[in-house]
């Protein structure tokens, strides 16, 4: 009975999302209340009112860390969108080649991770799908490609999902980010290949095999390097720039476009100037974050000034060191540089709040639910049961659990909030590497969000194919399912090598 009760909050999420078709906001809040009632009023768990308050407070404070970043990340997107800058950037990139496969590589593999890394929560779909349609891609293909473009979700919204995961488990954010990157190596190659295959089939795959490898290596290498040695928050941004640079080299040298006259040259110069100006907010943000993480004197000052601290909950939020502060400065920079009027500023901020509030309410529900389950002993009970029932087979189950969370919530952050503590606790009981299990959770949750019903609905709406939503969902489940299979195989191989090395 106690195991069924401990599972009930998670089962409630399934029922609300898939049977009753409720929003993630409703699911998050109701699942939190269900966990609280079970924890306080059943004989199996002993959570008093004070402990419930502490668990809820910790959930709220963890949400605040992410909410601070999301607020200004989403606002930056809306400011740039209102100024027409997102279209300027994306159209310039897409029109640099007439080859559909290269257009897809530029937009889906190279450019989308930049948008998703700064904004998060599937906004890249809204940016990428309309551009692909404008370029002549069929509506269904454009929708599929826009969803596949969500390759860098574990680093989305300046790695807020990884930040939540690191805070809940105590694993270093650098370790979690770099480990997730290594776990994602075959997945990144797969998504690059599937992008080319969707556009041109086996013929294009054979024709562009070296290009696929080069772009994938640039993306993977940059994500791993910056996660490990510089800043996990910046990893997706720099990876996008690296992949974009490599792909543009292929465009330039493979197609060898001839400049016919000086008029064209002047026109291209003007376009490059406008592109640089449109990219300048991203460049400023990247530079500020880069310097704040690499210069010891700057890092120390930012980490010791403007600190919000609650010792009772071991909570600390360095206001000036957080990416949220640099996003705020970037928003102000964009307002001044592009001379946005009060009306546009107000419109963009209202749009931001409308998007920001439900995201944070649902995230609070999932995080607070996870904290109540941990405080009351539910998480420990489920971990012990999982360890006893599955044993070493948990290495296969672990990616599946992460994937279920990503599929349900459409969010790497939401999945980590629900499951990463449970996963790590189970790994410890089984003497498995808790870090490896955390990498698996973070990677599988992130890479399966592209098949989430909420993401699929968004792509169907943007691409004007609501009548094909079920077909689109089936297609994305297949694509994301194979990515999950790759992670499971990788976990099995690592586990086997670990067993052999210990003999």
ZIPEQUI-V346169 format. One record per residue. N is the residue number from 0. RES is the residue in three letters. OMEGA is omega in whole degrees, 0 to 359 (none if undefined). Layout:
N/RES/OMEGA ; N/RES/OMEGA
//
This chain:
0/UNK/183 ; 1/UNK/178 ; 2/UNK/178 ; 3/UNK/179 ; 4/UNK/179 ; 5/UNK/179 ; 6/UNK/189 ; 7/UNK/180 ; 8/UNK/179 ; 9/UNK/178 ; 10/UNK/179 ; 11/UNK/179 ; 12/UNK/177 ; 13/UNK/183 ; 14/UNK/182 ; 15/UNK/184 ; 16/UNK/190 ; 17/UNK/180 ; 18/UNK/182 ; 19/UNK/175 ; 20/UNK/179 ; 21/UNK/180 ; 22/UNK/177 ; 23/UNK/176 ; 24/UNK/179 ; 25/UNK/181 ; 26/UNK/181 ; 27/UNK/183 ; 28/UNK/181 ; 29/UNK/180 ; 30/UNK/176 ; 31/UNK/180 ; 32/UNK/177 ; 33/UNK/179 ; 34/UNK/181 ; 35/UNK/180 ; 36/UNK/179 ; 37/UNK/183 ; 38/UNK/186 ; 39/UNK/192 ; 40/UNK/173 ; 41/UNK/185 ; 42/UNK/185 ; 43/UNK/183 ; 44/UNK/186 ; 45/UNK/179 ; 46/UNK/178 ; 47/UNK/185 ; 48/UNK/180 ; 49/UNK/179 ; 50/UNK/177 ; 51/UNK/178 ; 52/UNK/180 ; 53/UNK/180 ; 54/UNK/179 ; 55/UNK/179 ; 56/UNK/178 ; 57/UNK/177 ; 58/UNK/179 ; 59/UNK/183 ; 60/UNK/175 ; 61/UNK/178 ; 62/UNK/180 ; 63/UNK/180 ; 64/UNK/181 ; 65/UNK/183 ; 66/UNK/179 ; 67/UNK/179 ; 68/UNK/184 ; 69/UNK/184 ; 70/UNK/184 ; 71/UNK/174 ; 72/UNK/178 ; 73/UNK/180 ; 74/UNK/178 ; 75/UNK/178 ; 76/UNK/183 ; 77/UNK/176 ; 78/UNK/181 ; 79/UNK/179 ; 80/UNK/179 ; 81/UNK/179 ; 82/UNK/180 ; 83/UNK/187 ; 84/UNK/178 ; 85/UNK/179 ; 86/UNK/178 ; 87/UNK/181 ; 88/UNK/187 ; 89/UNK/181 ; 90/UNK/178 ; 91/UNK/180 ; 92/UNK/184 ; 93/UNK/182 ; 94/UNK/179 ; 95/UNK/177 ; 96/UNK/177 ; 97/UNK/180 ; 98/UNK/183 ; 99/UNK/180 ; 100/UNK/179 ; 101/UNK/175 ; 102/UNK/179 ; 103/UNK/179 ; 104/UNK/180 ; 105/UNK/186 ; 106/UNK/188 ; 107/UNK/186 ; 108/UNK/187 ; 109/UNK/188 ; 110/UNK/183 ; 111/UNK/178 ; 112/UNK/177 ; 113/UNK/180 ; 114/UNK/183 ; 115/UNK/181 ; 116/UNK/182 ; 117/UNK/186 ; 118/UNK/180 ; 119/UNK/174 ; 120/UNK/171 ; 121/UNK/181 ; 122/UNK/178 ; 123/UNK/178 ; 124/UNK/181 ; 125/UNK/181 ; 126/UNK/190 ; 127/UNK/186 ; 128/UNK/181 ; 129/UNK/180 ; 130/UNK/178 ; 131/UNK/179 ; 132/UNK/179 ; 133/UNK/179 ; 134/UNK/177 ; 135/UNK/177 ; 136/UNK/175 ; 137/UNK/186 ; 138/UNK/183 ; 139/UNK/179 ; 140/UNK/179 ; 141/UNK/179 ; 142/UNK/180 ; 143/UNK/182 ; 144/UNK/180 ; 145/UNK/177 ; 146/UNK/177 ; 147/UNK/181 ; 148/UNK/178 ; 149/UNK/184 ; 150/UNK/188 ; 151/UNK/183 ; 152/UNK/178 ; 153/UNK/177 ; 154/UNK/182 ; 155/UNK/181 ; 156/UNK/181 ; 157/UNK/171 ; 158/UNK/181 ; 159/UNK/178 ; 160/UNK/178 ; 161/UNK/178 ; 162/UNK/177 ; 163/UNK/180 ; 164/UNK/179 ; 165/UNK/180 ; 166/UNK/182 ; 167/UNK/186 ; 168/UNK/184 ; 169/UNK/177 ; 170/UNK/179 ; 171/UNK/179 ; 172/UNK/178 ; 173/UNK/178 ; 174/UNK/181 ; 175/UNK/180 ; 176/UNK/181 ; 177/UNK/178 ; 178/UNK/177 ; 179/UNK/178 ; 180/UNK/179 ; 181/UNK/178 ; 182/UNK/185 ; 183/UNK/184 ; 184/UNK/180 ; 185/UNK/181 ; 186/UNK/178 ; 187/UNK/176 ; 188/UNK/181 ; 189/UNK/181 ; 190/UNK/177 ; 191/UNK/179 ; 192/UNK/183 ; 193/UNK/177 ; 194/UNK/180 ; 195/UNK/181 ; 196/UNK/180 ; 197/UNK/183 ; 198/UNK/189 ; 199/UNK/178 ; 200/UNK/183 ; 201/UNK/181 ; 202/UNK/180 ; 203/UNK/177 ; 204/UNK/179 ; 205/UNK/183 ; 206/UNK/187 ; 207/UNK/183 ; 208/UNK/181 ; 209/UNK/178 ; 210/UNK/178 ; 211/UNK/180 ; 212/UNK/183 ; 213/UNK/181 ; 214/UNK/179 ; 215/UNK/180 ; 216/UNK/179 ; 217/UNK/181 ; 218/UNK/183 ; 219/UNK/183 ; 220/UNK/181 ; 221/UNK/179 ; 222/UNK/180 ; 223/UNK/184 ; 224/UNK/183 ; 225/UNK/176 ; 226/UNK/185 ; 227/UNK/193 ; 228/UNK/186 ; 229/UNK/184 ; 230/UNK/178 ; 231/UNK/180 ; 232/UNK/183 ; 233/UNK/189 ; 234/UNK/181 ; 235/UNK/180 ; 236/UNK/182 ; 237/UNK/177 ; 238/UNK/177 ; 239/UNK/180 ; 240/UNK/179 ; 241/UNK/180 ; 242/UNK/179 ; 243/UNK/180 ; 244/UNK/180 ; 245/UNK/181 ; 246/UNK/179 ; 247/UNK/174 ; 248/UNK/176 ; 249/UNK/179 ; 250/UNK/184 ; 251/UNK/187 ; 252/UNK/180 ; 253/UNK/184 ; 254/UNK/175 ; 255/UNK/179 ; 256/UNK/182 ; 257/UNK/174 ; 258/UNK/189 ; 259/UNK/182 ; 260/UNK/184 ; 261/UNK/180 ; 262/UNK/178 ; 263/UNK/180 ; 264/UNK/179 ; 265/UNK/180 ; 266/UNK/180 ; 267/UNK/178 ; 268/UNK/178 ; 269/UNK/179 ; 270/UNK/180 ; 271/UNK/178 ; 272/UNK/181 ; 273/UNK/178 ; 274/UNK/179 ; 275/UNK/180 ; 276/UNK/180 ; 277/UNK/180 ; 278/UNK/188 ; 279/UNK/176 ; 280/UNK/178 ; 281/UNK/180 ; 282/UNK/178 ; 283/UNK/180 ; 284/UNK/181 ; 285/UNK/181 ; 286/UNK/181 ; 287/UNK/179 ; 288/UNK/181 ; 289/UNK/181 ; 290/UNK/182 ; 291/UNK/180 ; 292/UNK/187 ; 293/UNK/181 ; 294/UNK/186 ; 295/UNK/182 ; 296/UNK/179 ; 297/UNK/181 ; 298/UNK/181 ; 299/UNK/181 ; 300/UNK/181 ; 301/UNK/181 ; 302/UNK/182 ; 303/UNK/179 ; 304/UNK/178 ; 305/UNK/183 ; 306/UNK/169 ; 307/UNK/187 ; 308/UNK/173 ; 309/UNK/187 ; 310/UNK/181 ; 311/UNK/182 ; 312/UNK/182 ; 313/UNK/183 ; 314/UNK/178 ; 315/UNK/177 ; 316/UNK/176 ; 317/UNK/187 ; 318/UNK/185 ; 319/UNK/182 ; 320/UNK/181 ; 321/UNK/175 ; 322/UNK/179 ; 323/UNK/180 ; 324/UNK/181 ; 325/UNK/174 ; 326/UNK/176 ; 327/UNK/178 ; 328/UNK/180 ; 329/UNK/176 ; 330/UNK/179 ; 331/UNK/177 ; 332/UNK/180 ; 333/UNK/179 ; 334/UNK/182 ; 335/UNK/185 ; 336/UNK/184 ; 337/UNK/174 ; 338/UNK/180 ; 339/UNK/182 ; 340/UNK/184 ; 341/UNK/181 ; 342/UNK/179 ; 343/UNK/179 ; 344/UNK/180 ; 345/UNK/181 ; 346/UNK/181 ; 347/UNK/182 ; 348/UNK/176 ; 349/UNK/178 ; 350/UNK/179 ; 351/UNK/182 ; 352/UNK/180 ; 353/UNK/180 ; 354/UNK/187 ; 355/UNK/185 ; 356/UNK/181 ; 357/UNK/178 ; 358/UNK/183 ; 359/UNK/177 ; 360/UNK/179 ; 361/UNK/179 ; 362/UNK/177 ; 363/UNK/180 ; 364/UNK/181 ; 365/UNK/181 ; 366/UNK/180 ; 367/UNK/176 ; 368/UNK/180 ; 369/UNK/180 ; 370/UNK/178 ; 371/UNK/178 ; 372/UNK/180 ; 373/UNK/181 ; 374/UNK/186 ; 375/UNK/182 ; 376/UNK/179 ; 377/UNK/181 ; 378/UNK/179 ; 379/UNK/179 ; 380/UNK/180 ; 381/UNK/179 ; 382/UNK/179 ; 383/UNK/179 ; 384/UNK/178 ; 385/UNK/180 ; 386/UNK/181 ; 387/UNK/184 ; 388/UNK/190 ; 389/UNK/179 ; 390/UNK/182 ; 391/UNK/178 ; 392/UNK/179 ; 393/UNK/178 ; 394/UNK/176 ; 395/UNK/182 ; 396/UNK/185 ; 397/UNK/177 ; 398/UNK/180 ; 399/UNK/179 ; 400/UNK/178 ; 401/UNK/181 ; 402/UNK/178 ; 403/UNK/179 ; 404/UNK/179 ; 405/UNK/179 ; 406/UNK/182 ; 407/UNK/189 ; 408/UNK/185 ; 409/UNK/187 ; 410/UNK/172 ; 411/UNK/178 ; 412/UNK/180 ; 413/UNK/179 ; 414/UNK/178 ; 415/UNK/179 ; 416/UNK/182 ; 417/UNK/197 ; 418/UNK/191 ; 419/UNK/179 ; 420/UNK/177 ; 421/UNK/182 ; 422/UNK/182 ; 423/UNK/179 ; 424/UNK/177 ; 425/UNK/178 ; 426/UNK/179 ; 427/UNK/180 ; 428/UNK/182 ; 429/UNK/184 ; 430/UNK/171 ; 431/UNK/178 ; 432/UNK/179 ; 433/UNK/178 ; 434/UNK/181 ; 435/UNK/179 ; 436/UNK/177 ; 437/UNK/177 ; 438/UNK/180 ; 439/UNK/178 ; 440/UNK/184 ; 441/UNK/182 ; 442/UNK/183 ; 443/UNK/178 ; 444/UNK/183 ; 445/UNK/188 ; 446/UNK/180 ; 447/UNK/180 ; 448/UNK/180 ; 449/UNK/178 ; 450/UNK/180 ; 451/UNK/179 ; 452/UNK/180 ; 453/UNK/178 ; 454/UNK/179 ; 455/UNK/177 ; 456/UNK/179 ; 457/UNK/180 ; 458/UNK/179 ; 459/UNK/178 ; 460/UNK/182 ; 461/UNK/183 ; 462/UNK/178 ; 463/UNK/177 ; 464/UNK/181 ; 465/UNK/181 ; 466/UNK/179 ; 467/UNK/184 ; 468/UNK/181 ; 469/UNK/178 ; 470/UNK/179 ; 471/UNK/179 ; 472/UNK/180 ; 473/UNK/179 ; 474/UNK/183 ; 475/UNK/176 ; 476/UNK/177 ; 477/UNK/182 ; 478/UNK/181 ; 479/UNK/180 ; 480/UNK/178 ; 481/UNK/176 ; 482/UNK/177 ; 483/UNK/178 ; 484/UNK/178 ; 485/UNK/180 ; 486/UNK/178 ; 487/UNK/178 ; 488/UNK/179 ; 489/UNK/178 ; 490/UNK/179 ; 491/UNK/180 ; 492/UNK/179 ; 493/UNK/180 ; 494/UNK/179 ; 495/UNK/179 ; 496/UNK/179 ; 497/UNK/179 ; 498/UNK/180 ; 499/UNK/183 ; 500/UNK/181 ; 501/UNK/180 ; 502/UNK/none
//
